[in-house]
Amino acid sequence: MTVTTTGDLPDEVYDVAIIGAGVVGAAIARELARYRLRIALVEASNDVGNGTSKANTAILHTGFDATPGTLEARLVREGYQRLTAYAAETGIPLEPLGALLVAWDREQLAALPSLAEKAARNGYDETVILDADAVHAREPHLGPGALGALEVPGESIICPWTTTLAYATQAVRAGVDLHLNCPAGAITTGADHHEIATPRGVLRTRHLVNAAGLYSDEINRRLGHEEFTVTPRRGQLIVFDKFARGLVDHILLPVPTALGKGVLVSPTVYGNVMLGPTAEDLDDKTATGSSADGLASLREKGARILPELLEEEVTAVYAGLRAATEHGDYQIHADPGRRYVAVGGIRSTGLTASMAIAAHVAELLGDCGLDPGPEREIEPVRMPTIGEAFPRPYQRADLIAADPAYGTVVCHCERVTRGEIRDALTATVPPGSLDGIRRRTRALAGRCQGFFCGAAVRAQFEAATAAQDRTEARR
């Protein structure tokens, strides 16, 4: 198993290379690792899940409101089942809270039966239409004026960070080469393999999968295709303090619009409450900053949904970019002549659909001439527990007795221990930055945003990085 961050790429021809180590690219790598293939997962940044995958609403969707008959509808439905089972197997934090699609006016109320019918056409028949009294009984802190709701019991909250990391960890342990700090440049397609120029040398591969997210259209054009253009759609979100958690028991969704699922209020698996996202189509694929107008708009909408939420302290604000296209469906295409599969237009449902997308891509690679050979069992993984609804290391006397580092709290806001940070730094796929430590442990993510623990976390990170550099220098 290999994770590289510097140095020349191996002088070999891979069977499959995947560009992009977000949740979809990592899922594809894990899926293909079930066969005895030489696979490279290539990522431009210094970590997996470092783009859209790290900044989203973290909801596991049933697919109740997908457009029936689309590829997205099928893959979300299949992915929901796959990821629910995988989360239980690997320890990915997941809480099946259910959702309420709240109607705030007569037009929205009248739309609820058609949304229930749409859910049934998508294979989900557990929705229930509630009247105003039933809605307020379930959510007593809901703002005044709610006329009813569509209850969707299967909607869940999940940890998107651990999901991507679990896929990548299992893939690497099964033999996938993960090459970080390796942005793809010019691509040359020959008779039997592709050559991808990178700052770390040329990567050669017989088959190529484009899972580059926001940049998937640019990679697609390098392969001679122009089926879609990615427009970055910014979603700003506000994260409220853990004291707000008692205000809401469900995921509170609006009636969806053409721009997306709209502004929601949702608990997180880390014990906070989230408000957002906005939906702003931009030109800049790096514009992940928040804006005063965007946050003001969220607060205005949040005041109607859950008025008391606005009285709580804000822990953080952040923004993510979704890879929207001009099409209303996923843009997953195979070019057998070039031994190439494009995976584009994977919007907010990509986390849910990731495992089903991976299985679909594996089939398309077969159509492109890939003979994977016999399937094999790959080693299961068990991920560290960072969800608030599950026992954490600082709460476990058995762990602390065996290793006192699990009883030494470094980040007091999120109750993260020295042992957890150490484990993250020495894991199969270690973090490439302090932000990577935050996503793996929750350190630096609490009320003080690292003001108290930042120096201690940085010291651990720098010591581990120096030790890794010395190890690589001896090789």
KETOR-265420 format. One record per residue (C-alpha): y, x negated, z. Coordinates in steps of 0.1 Angstrom, whole numbers. Example, Ala and Ser with C-alpha at 12.3 -4.5 7.8 and 13.67 -1.06 7.14 Angstrom:
BEGIN
<kolvo c2="-45" c1="-123" c3="78"/>
<kolvo c2="-11" c1="-137" c3="71"/>
END
This chain:
BEGIN
<kolvo c2="0" c1="0" c3="0"/>
<kolvo c2="34" c1="-14" c3="-10"/>
<kolvo c2="70" c1="-5" c3="-3"/>
<kolvo c2="95" c1="-29" c3="-19"/>
<kolvo c2="133" c1="-30" c3="-14"/>
<kolvo c2="142" c1="-63" c3="-31"/>
<kolvo c2="127" c1="-89" c3="-55"/>
<kolvo c2="111" c1="-86" c3="-89"/>
<kolvo c2="89" c1="-57" c3="-98"/>
<kolvo c2="52" c1="-63" c3="-103"/>
<kolvo c2="42" c1="-76" c3="-137"/>
<kolvo c2="18" c1="-48" c3="-146"/>
<kolvo c2="16" c1="-16" c3="-165"/>
<kolvo c2="13" c1="15" c3="-143"/>
<kolvo c2="-6" c1="46" c3="-153"/>
<kolvo c2="23" c1="68" c3="-141"/>
<kolvo c2="58" c1="61" c3="-129"/>
<kolvo c2="79" c1="87" c3="-112"/>
<kolvo c2="117" c1="84" c3="-113"/>
<kolvo c2="132" c1="99" c3="-81"/>
<kolvo c2="118" c1="98" c3="-46"/>
<kolvo c2="132" c1="131" c3="-34"/>
<kolvo c2="110" c1="159" c3="-21"/>
<kolvo c2="97" c1="167" c3="-56"/>
<kolvo c2="92" c1="131" c3="-67"/>
<kolvo c2="74" c1="123" c3="-35"/>
<kolvo c2="52" c1="154" c3="-37"/>
<kolvo c2="42" c1="144" c3="-73"/>
<kolvo c2="33" c1="109" c3="-61"/>
<kolvo c2="12" c1="123" c3="-33"/>
<kolvo c2="-6" c1="147" c3="-57"/>
<kolvo c2="-14" c1="119" c3="-82"/>
<kolvo c2="-25" c1="96" c3="-54"/>
<kolvo c2="-56" c1="118" c3="-51"/>
<kolvo c2="-69" c1="100" c3="-82"/>
<kolvo c2="-76" c1="63" c3="-87"/>
<kolvo c2="-45" c1="56" c3="-107"/>
<kolvo c2="-18" c1="29" c3="-105"/>
<kolvo c2="13" c1="49" c3="-96"/>
<kolvo c2="49" c1="37" c3="-91"/>
<kolvo c2="75" c1="59" c3="-73"/>
<kolvo c2="109" c1="45" c3="-82"/>
<kolvo c2="141" c1="53" c3="-63"/>
<kolvo c2="177" c1="43" c3="-69"/>
<kolvo c2="187" c1="43" c3="-32"/>
<kolvo c2="174" c1="26" c3="-1"/>
<kolvo c2="152" c1="55" c3="11"/>
<kolvo c2="132" c1="85" c3="2"/>
<kolvo c2="148" c1="119" c3="4"/>
<kolvo c2="182" c1="104" c3="2"/>
<kolvo c2="199" c1="129" c3="-22"/>
<kolvo c2="196" c1="167" c3="-25"/>
<kolvo c2="165" c1="166" c3="-3"/>
<kolvo c2="184" c1="155" c3="28"/>
<kolvo c2="212" c1="181" c3="27"/>
<kolvo c2="200" c1="217" c3="22"/>
<kolvo c2="194" c1="249" c3="42"/>
<kolvo c2="159" c1="238" c3="52"/>
<kolvo c2="143" c1="272" c3="46"/>
<kolvo c2="107" c1="278" c3="35"/>
<kolvo c2="110" c1="307" c3="11"/>
<kolvo c2="84" c1="333" c3="4"/>
<kolvo c2="99" c1="338" c3="-31"/>
<kolvo c2="106" c1="374" c3="-25"/>
<kolvo c2="138" c1="374" c3="-44"/>
<kolvo c2="128" c1="351" c3="-73"/>
<kolvo c2="131" c1="364" c3="-109"/>
<kolvo c2="96" c1="379" c3="-115"/>
<kolvo c2="77" c1="362" c3="-143"/>
<kolvo c2="95" c1="329" c3="-142"/>
<kolvo c2="80" c1="295" c3="-136"/>
<kolvo c2="101" c1="293" c3="-104"/>
<kolvo c2="87" c1="325" c3="-91"/>
<kolvo c2="51" c1="314" c3="-95"/>
<kolvo c2="57" c1="279" c3="-81"/>
<kolvo c2="77" c1="291" c3="-51"/>
<kolvo c2="49" c1="316" c3="-43"/>
<kolvo c2="22" c1="290" c3="-46"/>
<kolvo c2="43" c1="263" c3="-29"/>
<kolvo c2="50" c1="285" c3="1"/>
<kolvo c2="12" c1="288" c3="8"/>
<kolvo c2="6" c1="251" c3="2"/>
<kolvo c2="34" c1="238" c3="23"/>
<kolvo c2="28" c1="262" c3="51"/>
<kolvo c2="-8" c1="248" c3="54"/>
<kolvo c2="4" c1="212" c3="49"/>
<kolvo c2="30" c1="215" c3="76"/>
<kolvo c2="3" c1="226" c3="101"/>
<kolvo c2="-19" c1="197" c3="90"/>
<kolvo c2="7" c1="170" c3="92"/>
<kolvo c2="29" c1="181" c3="121"/>
<kolvo c2="60" c1="190" c3="100"/>
<kolvo c2="82" c1="212" c3="122"/>
<kolvo c2="81" c1="248" c3="109"/>
<kolvo c2="90" c1="280" c3="126"/>
<kolvo c2="82" c1="314" c3="110"/>
<kolvo c2="112" c1="333" c3="123"/>
<kolvo c2="115" c1="359" c3="95"/>
<kolvo c2="147" c1="368" c3="77"/>
<kolvo c2="170" c1="398" c3="76"/>
<kolvo c2="188" c1="404" c3="43"/>
<kolvo c2="218" c1="422" c3="58"/>
<kolvo c2="237" c1="449" c3="39"/>
<kolvo c2="274" c1="451" c3="48"/>
<kolvo c2="285" c1="479" c3="24"/>
<kolvo c2="271" c1="509" c3="6"/>
<kolvo c2="265" c1="490" c3="-26"/>
<kolvo c2="244" c1="464" c3="-8"/>
<kolvo c2="226" c1="490" c3="12"/>
<kolvo c2="217" c1="508" c3="-21"/>
<kolvo c2="203" c1="475" c3="-35"/>
<kolvo c2="178" c1="470" c3="-7"/>
<kolvo c2="150" c1="492" c3="-22"/>
<kolvo c2="152" c1="474" c3="-55"/>
<kolvo c2="150" c1="440" c3="-37"/>
<kolvo c2="119" c1="453" c3="-19"/>
<kolvo c2="105" c1="463" c3="-52"/>
<kolvo c2="113" c1="429" c3="-67"/>
<kolvo c2="95" c1="413" c3="-37"/>
<kolvo c2="64" c1="433" c3="-45"/>
<kolvo c2="65" c1="423" c3="-81"/>
<kolvo c2="66" c1="387" c3="-69"/>
<kolvo c2="34" c1="393" c3="-49"/>
<kolvo c2="52" c1="397" c3="-15"/>
<kolvo c2="47" c1="432" c3="0"/>
<kolvo c2="56" c1="427" c3="36"/>
<kolvo c2="92" c1="436" c3="34"/>
<kolvo c2="106" c1="465" c3="55"/>
<kolvo c2="139" c1="483" c3="51"/>
<kolvo c2="157" c1="487" c3="85"/>
<kolvo c2="185" c1="511" c3="94"/>
<kolvo c2="216" c1="499" c3="113"/>
<kolvo c2="201" c1="506" c3="148"/>
<kolvo c2="170" c1="486" c3="140"/>
<kolvo c2="190" c1="457" c3="127"/>
<kolvo c2="212" c1="455" c3="158"/>
<kolvo c2="181" c1="459" c3="180"/>
<kolvo c2="167" c1="428" c3="164"/>
<kolvo c2="200" c1="409" c3="163"/>
<kolvo c2="223" c1="422" c3="191"/>
<kolvo c2="250" c1="396" c3="184"/>
<kolvo c2="253" c1="406" c3="148"/>
<kolvo c2="289" c1="416" c3="138"/>
<kolvo c2="300" c1="452" c3="135"/>
<kolvo c2="295" c1="470" c3="102"/>
<kolvo c2="260" c1="461" c3="93"/>
<kolvo c2="245" c1="492" c3="76"/>
<kolvo c2="209" c1="481" c3="73"/>
<kolvo c2="187" c1="452" c3="63"/>
<kolvo c2="156" c1="442" c3="44"/>
<kolvo c2="133" c1="424" c3="68"/>
<kolvo c2="113" c1="396" c3="52"/>
<kolvo c2="89" c1="385" c3="80"/>
<kolvo c2="75" c1="354" c3="61"/>
<kolvo c2="107" c1="334" c3="57"/>
<kolvo c2="106" c1="302" c3="79"/>
<kolvo c2="127" c1="273" c3="89"/>
<kolvo c2="113" c1="238" c3="82"/>
<kolvo c2="123" c1="201" c3="86"/>
<kolvo c2="131" c1="189" c3="50"/>
<kolvo c2="134" c1="152" c3="62"/>
<kolvo c2="98" c1="151" c3="76"/>
<kolvo c2="84" c1="169" c3="46"/>
<kolvo c2="96" c1="143" c3="21"/>
<kolvo c2="86" c1="115" c3="44"/>
<kolvo c2="51" c1="129" c3="49"/>
<kolvo c2="46" c1="131" c3="12"/>
<kolvo c2="58" c1="95" c3="6"/>
<kolvo c2="38" c1="81" c3="36"/>
<kolvo c2="6" c1="97" c3="24"/>
<kolvo c2="12" c1="85" c3="-11"/>
<kolvo c2="19" c1="49" c3="-1"/>
<kolvo c2="-11" c1="48" c3="22"/>
<kolvo c2="-32" c1="60" c3="-7"/>
<kolvo c2="-20" c1="31" c3="-29"/>
<kolvo c2="12" c1="42" c3="-45"/>
<kolvo c2="39" c1="15" c3="-50"/>
<kolvo c2="73" c1="27" c3="-37"/>
<kolvo c2="101" c1="7" c3="-52"/>
<kolvo c2="135" c1="13" c3="-35"/>
<kolvo c2="169" c1="1" c3="-46"/>
<kolvo c2="156" c1="4" c3="-81"/>
<kolvo c2="178" c1="26" c3="-103"/>
<kolvo c2="165" c1="34" c3="-137"/>
<kolvo c2="185" c1="21" c3="-167"/>
<kolvo c2="177" c1="20" c3="-204"/>
<kolvo c2="142" c1="33" c3="-213"/>
<kolvo c2="123" c1="21" c3="-243"/>
<kolvo c2="92" c1="40" c3="-254"/>
<kolvo c2="66" c1="20" c3="-273"/>
<kolvo c2="32" c1="29" c3="-288"/>
<kolvo c2="13" c1="27" c3="-255"/>
<kolvo c2="39" c1="24" c3="-227"/>
<kolvo c2="74" c1="29" c3="-216"/>
<kolvo c2="97" c1="1" c3="-204"/>
<kolvo c2="123" c1="10" c3="-178"/>
<kolvo c2="151" c1="-15" c3="-172"/>
<kolvo c2="162" c1="-18" c3="-136"/>
<kolvo c2="183" c1="-44" c3="-116"/>
<kolvo c2="149" c1="-57" c3="-103"/>
<kolvo c2="133" c1="-62" c3="-136"/>
<kolvo c2="114" c1="-42" c3="-162"/>
<kolvo c2="90" c1="-15" c3="-150"/>
<kolvo c2="62" c1="-7" c3="-174"/>
<kolvo c2="42" c1="25" c3="-174"/>
<kolvo c2="20" c1="45" c3="-197"/>
<kolvo c2="32" c1="79" c3="-185"/>
<kolvo c2="66" c1="88" c3="-172"/>
<kolvo c2="77" c1="116" c3="-149"/>
<kolvo c2="114" c1="123" c3="-145"/>
<kolvo c2="121" c1="138" c3="-111"/>
<kolvo c2="156" c1="123" c3="-108"/>
<kolvo c2="173" c1="155" c3="-94"/>
<kolvo c2="210" c1="155" c3="-102"/>
<kolvo c2="205" c1="128" c3="-128"/>
<kolvo c2="174" c1="143" c3="-145"/>
<kolvo c2="194" c1="154" c3="-175"/>
<kolvo c2="206" c1="119" c3="-180"/>
<kolvo c2="171" c1="105" c3="-179"/>
<kolvo c2="160" c1="133" c3="-201"/>
<kolvo c2="185" c1="123" c3="-228"/>
<kolvo c2="172" c1="87" c3="-227"/>
<kolvo c2="139" c1="101" c3="-238"/>
<kolvo c2="155" c1="120" c3="-267"/>
<kolvo c2="157" c1="154" c3="-250"/>
<kolvo c2="186" c1="178" c3="-244"/>
<kolvo c2="170" c1="209" c3="-230"/>
<kolvo c2="193" c1="212" c3="-200"/>
<kolvo c2="225" c1="198" c3="-185"/>
<kolvo c2="228" c1="194" c3="-147"/>
<kolvo c2="260" c1="208" c3="-131"/>
<kolvo c2="262" c1="196" c3="-94"/>
<kolvo c2="266" c1="226" c3="-72"/>
<kolvo c2="280" c1="217" c3="-38"/>
<kolvo c2="269" c1="235" c3="-7"/>
<kolvo c2="290" c1="228" c3="24"/>
<kolvo c2="275" c1="237" c3="58"/>
<kolvo c2="285" c1="238" c3="94"/>
<kolvo c2="261" c1="229" c3="122"/>
<kolvo c2="268" c1="244" c3="156"/>
<kolvo c2="258" c1="232" c3="190"/>
<kolvo c2="225" c1="240" c3="206"/>
<kolvo c2="242" c1="263" c3="230"/>
<kolvo c2="246" c1="287" c3="200"/>
<kolvo c2="208" c1="290" c3="195"/>
<kolvo c2="205" c1="320" c3="217"/>
<kolvo c2="228" c1="340" c3="195"/>
<kolvo c2="203" c1="345" c3="166"/>
<kolvo c2="166" c1="350" c3="163"/>
<kolvo c2="162" c1="354" c3="125"/>
<kolvo c2="175" c1="338" c3="93"/>
<kolvo c2="204" c1="361" c3="84"/>
<kolvo c2="207" c1="363" c3="47"/>
<kolvo c2="233" c1="381" c3="25"/>
<kolvo c2="224" c1="401" c3="-6"/>
<kolvo c2="221" c1="374" c3="-33"/>
<kolvo c2="245" c1="368" c3="-62"/>
<kolvo c2="242" c1="350" c3="-95"/>
<kolvo c2="255" c1="318" c3="-78"/>
<kolvo c2="227" c1="317" c3="-53"/>
<kolvo c2="215" c1="331" c3="-20"/>
<kolvo c2="250" c1="331" c3="-6"/>
<kolvo c2="262" c1="322" c3="29"/>
<kolvo c2="236" c1="325" c3="56"/>
<kolvo c2="233" c1="320" c3="93"/>
<kolvo c2="201" c1="303" c3="104"/>
<kolvo c2="186" c1="285" c3="133"/>
<kolvo c2="173" c1="250" c3="126"/>
<kolvo c2="141" c1="234" c3="138"/>
<kolvo c2="163" c1="209" c3="158"/>
<kolvo c2="177" c1="237" c3="180"/>
<kolvo c2="211" c1="242" c3="163"/>
<kolvo c2="225" c1="270" c3="143"/>
<kolvo c2="237" c1="265" c3="107"/>
<kolvo c2="263" c1="284" c3="87"/>
<kolvo c2="265" c1="280" c3="49"/>
<kolvo c2="263" c1="270" c3="22"/>
<kolvo c2="292" c1="273" c3="-2"/>
<kolvo c2="284" c1="273" c3="-39"/>
<kolvo c2="309" c1="252" c3="-59"/>
<kolvo c2="302" c1="240" c3="-94"/>
<kolvo c2="316" c1="205" c3="-98"/>
<kolvo c2="318" c1="177" c3="-123"/>
<kolvo c2="312" c1="148" c3="-99"/>
<kolvo c2="276" c1="141" c3="-90"/>
<kolvo c2="287" c1="121" c3="-59"/>
<kolvo c2="311" c1="147" c3="-44"/>
<kolvo c2="293" c1="153" c3="-11"/>
<kolvo c2="324" c1="155" c3="10"/>
<kolvo c2="335" c1="186" c3="28"/>
<kolvo c2="368" c1="204" c3="21"/>
<kolvo c2="392" c1="223" c3="44"/>
<kolvo c2="390" c1="253" c3="20"/>
<kolvo c2="353" c1="253" c3="19"/>
<kolvo c2="349" c1="251" c3="57"/>
<kolvo c2="376" c1="278" c3="62"/>
<kolvo c2="357" c1="301" c3="38"/>
<kolvo c2="325" c1="296" c3="57"/>
<kolvo c2="341" c1="304" c3="90"/>
<kolvo c2="357" c1="335" c3="75"/>
<kolvo c2="323" c1="347" c3="63"/>
<kolvo c2="306" c1="336" c3="95"/>
<kolvo c2="330" c1="356" c3="116"/>
<kolvo c2="317" c1="388" c3="100"/>
<kolvo c2="280" c1="379" c3="103"/>
<kolvo c2="279" c1="365" c3="138"/>
<kolvo c2="314" c1="366" c3="155"/>
<kolvo c2="304" c1="348" c3="187"/>
<kolvo c2="291" c1="318" c3="166"/>
<kolvo c2="327" c1="308" c3="158"/>
<kolvo c2="334" c1="304" c3="196"/>
<kolvo c2="307" c1="277" c3="198"/>
<kolvo c2="312" c1="239" c3="194"/>
<kolvo c2="306" c1="224" c3="160"/>
<kolvo c2="282" c1="194" c3="160"/>
<kolvo c2="285" c1="184" c3="124"/>
<kolvo c2="296" c1="194" c3="89"/>
<kolvo c2="279" c1="182" c3="58"/>
<kolvo c2="275" c1="190" c3="21"/>
<kolvo c2="247" c1="186" c3="-4"/>
<kolvo c2="246" c1="189" c3="-42"/>
<kolvo c2="220" c1="211" c3="-59"/>
<kolvo c2="209" c1="204" c3="-95"/>
<kolvo c2="220" c1="236" c3="-112"/>
<kolvo c2="216" c1="240" c3="-149"/>
<kolvo c2="226" c1="266" c3="-176"/>
<kolvo c2="192" c1="281" c3="-173"/>
<kolvo c2="178" c1="307" c3="-148"/>
<kolvo c2="145" c1="289" c3="-143"/>
<kolvo c2="131" c1="255" c3="-135"/>
<kolvo c2="132" c1="231" c3="-165"/>
<kolvo c2="98" c1="215" c3="-164"/>
<kolvo c2="88" c1="203" c3="-199"/>
<kolvo c2="61" c1="179" c3="-213"/>
<kolvo c2="64" c1="157" c3="-243"/>
<kolvo c2="28" c1="147" c3="-251"/>
<kolvo c2="40" c1="124" c3="-280"/>
<kolvo c2="60" c1="103" c3="-255"/>
<kolvo c2="37" c1="108" c3="-226"/>
<kolvo c2="66" c1="122" c3="-206"/>
<kolvo c2="72" c1="151" c3="-182"/>
<kolvo c2="107" c1="162" c3="-173"/>
<kolvo c2="112" c1="180" c3="-140"/>
<kolvo c2="148" c1="194" c3="-140"/>
<kolvo c2="168" c1="223" c3="-127"/>
<kolvo c2="150" c1="223" c3="-94"/>
<kolvo c2="174" c1="242" c3="-73"/>
<kolvo c2="175" c1="254" c3="-36"/>
<kolvo c2="138" c1="265" c3="-38"/>
<kolvo c2="126" c1="230" c3="-46"/>
<kolvo c2="116" c1="222" c3="-11"/>
<kolvo c2="93" c1="252" c3="-9"/>
<kolvo c2="79" c1="248" c3="-44"/>
<kolvo c2="74" c1="210" c3="-41"/>
<kolvo c2="36" c1="209" c3="-37"/>
<kolvo c2="31" c1="235" c3="-65"/>
<kolvo c2="55" c1="217" c3="-88"/>
<kolvo c2="35" c1="185" c3="-82"/>
<kolvo c2="2" c1="202" c3="-91"/>
<kolvo c2="18" c1="217" c3="-122"/>
<kolvo c2="31" c1="183" c3="-133"/>
<kolvo c2="-3" c1="168" c3="-128"/>
<kolvo c2="-17" c1="194" c3="-153"/>
<kolvo c2="11" c1="186" c3="-178"/>
<kolvo c2="3" c1="149" c3="-175"/>
<kolvo c2="-33" c1="158" c3="-185"/>
<kolvo c2="-18" c1="175" c3="-216"/>
<kolvo c2="0" c1="142" c3="-223"/>
<kolvo c2="-33" c1="123" c3="-224"/>
<kolvo c2="-36" c1="111" c3="-188"/>
<kolvo c2="-72" c1="110" c3="-177"/>
<kolvo c2="-70" c1="108" c3="-139"/>
<kolvo c2="-108" c1="104" c3="-134"/>
<kolvo c2="-126" c1="119" c3="-104"/>
<kolvo c2="-106" c1="133" c3="-75"/>
<kolvo c2="-109" c1="116" c3="-41"/>
<kolvo c2="-100" c1="124" c3="-5"/>
<kolvo c2="-68" c1="107" c3="8"/>
<kolvo c2="-62" c1="98" c3="44"/>
<kolvo c2="-44" c1="126" c3="62"/>
<kolvo c2="-12" c1="118" c3="80"/>
<kolvo c2="3" c1="130" c3="113"/>
<kolvo c2="41" c1="128" c3="115"/>
<kolvo c2="62" c1="122" c3="146"/>
<kolvo c2="74" c1="153" c3="163"/>
<kolvo c2="111" c1="159" c3="160"/>
<kolvo c2="112" c1="197" c3="161"/>
<kolvo c2="127" c1="213" c3="192"/>
<kolvo c2="100" c1="240" c3="195"/>
<kolvo c2="73" c1="213" c3="199"/>
<kolvo c2="66" c1="188" c3="227"/>
<kolvo c2="87" c1="157" c3="222"/>
<kolvo c2="78" c1="122" c3="235"/>
<kolvo c2="103" c1="122" c3="264"/>
<kolvo c2="84" c1="153" c3="277"/>
<kolvo c2="49" c1="138" c3="275"/>
<kolvo c2="38" c1="121" c3="307"/>
<kolvo c2="7" c1="107" c3="289"/>
<kolvo c2="27" c1="89" c3="263"/>
<kolvo c2="51" c1="75" c3="288"/>
<kolvo c2="23" c1="63" c3="310"/>
<kolvo c2="7" c1="45" c3="281"/>
<kolvo c2="40" c1="31" c3="268"/>
<kolvo c2="72" c1="32" c3="289"/>
<kolvo c2="93" c1="30" c3="257"/>
<kolvo c2="87" c1="67" c3="252"/>
<kolvo c2="104" c1="73" c3="286"/>
<kolvo c2="135" c1="53" c3="277"/>
<kolvo c2="160" c1="77" c3="262"/>
<kolvo c2="184" c1="60" c3="239"/>
<kolvo c2="201" c1="91" c3="223"/>
<kolvo c2="208" c1="115" c3="251"/>
<kolvo c2="222" c1="143" c3="230"/>
<kolvo c2="190" c1="146" c3="210"/>
<kolvo c2="167" c1="130" c3="237"/>
<kolvo c2="154" c1="103" c3="214"/>
<kolvo c2="135" c1="74" c3="229"/>
<kolvo c2="133" c1="37" c3="222"/>
<kolvo c2="97" c1="42" c3="214"/>
<kolvo c2="104" c1="67" c3="187"/>
<kolvo c2="130" c1="45" c3="170"/>
<kolvo c2="107" c1="15" c3="172"/>
<kolvo c2="79" c1="36" c3="156"/>
<kolvo c2="102" c1="47" c3="128"/>
<kolvo c2="113" c1="11" c3="121"/>
<kolvo c2="77" c1="-1" c3="118"/>
<kolvo c2="63" c1="29" c3="99"/>
<kolvo c2="47" c1="29" c3="65"/>
<kolvo c2="80" c1="40" c3="49"/>
<kolvo c2="107" c1="26" c3="73"/>
<kolvo c2="144" c1="36" c3="71"/>
<kolvo c2="168" c1="16" c3="50"/>
<kolvo c2="199" c1="26" c3="70"/>
<kolvo c2="210" c1="42" c3="103"/>
<kolvo c2="211" c1="75" c3="84"/>
<kolvo c2="174" c1="70" c3="77"/>
<kolvo c2="168" c1="65" c3="114"/>
<kolvo c2="187" c1="98" c3="121"/>
<kolvo c2="165" c1="117" c3="96"/>
<kolvo c2="133" c1="103" c3="112"/>
<kolvo c2="141" c1="106" c3="148"/>
<kolvo c2="173" c1="127" c3="153"/>
<kolvo c2="191" c1="98" c3="169"/>
<kolvo c2="228" c1="99" c3="161"/>
<kolvo c2="226" c1="135" c3="151"/>
<kolvo c2="238" c1="152" c3="183"/>
<kolvo c2="270" c1="163" c3="199"/>
<kolvo c2="286" c1="128" c3="201"/>
<kolvo c2="274" c1="118" c3="166"/>
<kolvo c2="264" c1="84" c3="178"/>
<kolvo c2="294" c1="76" c3="200"/>
<kolvo c2="272" c1="69" c3="230"/>
<kolvo c2="240" c1="56" c3="214"/>
<kolvo c2="252" c1="41" c3="181"/>
<kolvo c2="254" c1="5" c3="194"/>
<kolvo c2="219" c1="6" c3="208"/>
<kolvo c2="204" c1="22" c3="177"/>
<kolvo c2="221" c1="-3" c3="155"/>
<kolvo c2="208" c1="-32" c3="176"/>
<kolvo c2="172" c1="-19" c3="172"/>
<kolvo c2="177" c1="-14" c3="135"/>
<kolvo c2="192" c1="-49" c3="129"/>
<kolvo c2="165" c1="-66" c3="150"/>
<kolvo c2="138" c1="-48" c3="130"/>
<kolvo c2="155" c1="-56" c3="97"/>
<kolvo c2="158" c1="-93" c3="107"/>
<kolvo c2="121" c1="-94" c3="116"/>
<kolvo c2="112" c1="-78" c3="83"/>
<kolvo c2="133" c1="-104" c3="64"/>
<kolvo c2="115" c1="-132" c3="82"/>
<kolvo c2="81" c1="-118" c3="73"/>
<kolvo c2="91" c1="-114" c3="36"/>
<kolvo c2="104" c1="-150" c3="36"/>
<kolvo c2="71" c1="-163" c3="48"/>
<kolvo c2="52" c1="-146" c3="20"/>
END
